[in-house]
Amino acid sequence: MKEKPYHHGDLRRALIETGIEFIKQEGEESLSLRRIAEICGVSNAAPYAHFKAKDEFIVAMQHYVMDLFSAALEKTAMEYKESPSLLPMLGKHM
């Protein structure tokens, strides 16, 4: 995975998004807070200001993905609320 310097104002979110991308490419078995910190260009200790341990980090990533999923469902439901194609569109927009 390509390293990128940290440029965000929201380190917690940057760590979560980087962690999700890391898991997509490398798998959960290879995930470590130290590696994510390195990729984000921050100290090894920086992630621990936001997450007590790897398990808490994984739960935060799960919540982040579920929030994105819920937002996409809500947007599609509002867009197609009067349409008979609501159900197929819910599946398509995911």
C-alpha positions, 0 to 999 in steps of 0.5 A: 500500500502506498504511503501518503502524508497526513494532510487532514484536519481529522486524524480519526477519520483519516485513520479509519479511511486508511484502515478500510483501504488497507484491509481491502488491499492487504487483509485484516490479518495484516492490519496494525495501528502502527502500519496505519500510522506509518501510511498516514505519516503520523507517529506510532502513538498518534492512533492511540489518542483515538483508539485504545486498541486494534479491536476498537479501531476495527469497530470504528471502521465497521461503524463508519462503513455502516453509516455510509451504507445507511446514508446511501440507503436513505438517499436512494429511498428518498429519491425513489420513494414514489417509484415502484422501482424503489426496491431494485434501486436500493440494491443497485445504489449499493 
